[in-house]
């Protein structure tokens, strides 16, 4: 038996896009749980875009690639979110059990 489960607890909304000499930075509601190198997905009602986080500084984050879609959402209940693509994998065969956690997908 193989069980795959979502482990992503870190999710947030983007309040603003900031232009800088080295590229775009994104001001987010809460960057707790996001770390440099994390693979993230941006999700709205119609679009899913994957990216890799490069840097996280006090609720302002940068990504490997600039988003080509509008990721900002200032609504109280957001329609657009960014979350970490993290999952767990459990493999069972008789008495044999292997558990893998904090795996990232792209």
Secondary structure as UniProt FT lines:
FT   STRAND          2..6
FT   STRAND          11..12
FT   STRAND          14..20
FT   TURN            21..22
FT   STRAND          23..28
FT   TURN            32..33
FT   TURN            36..37
FT   STRAND          39..43
FT   STRAND          48..57
FT   TURN            58..59
FT   STRAND          60..63
FT   STRAND          81..84
FT   STRAND          86..93
FT   TURN            94..95
FT   STRAND          96..104
//
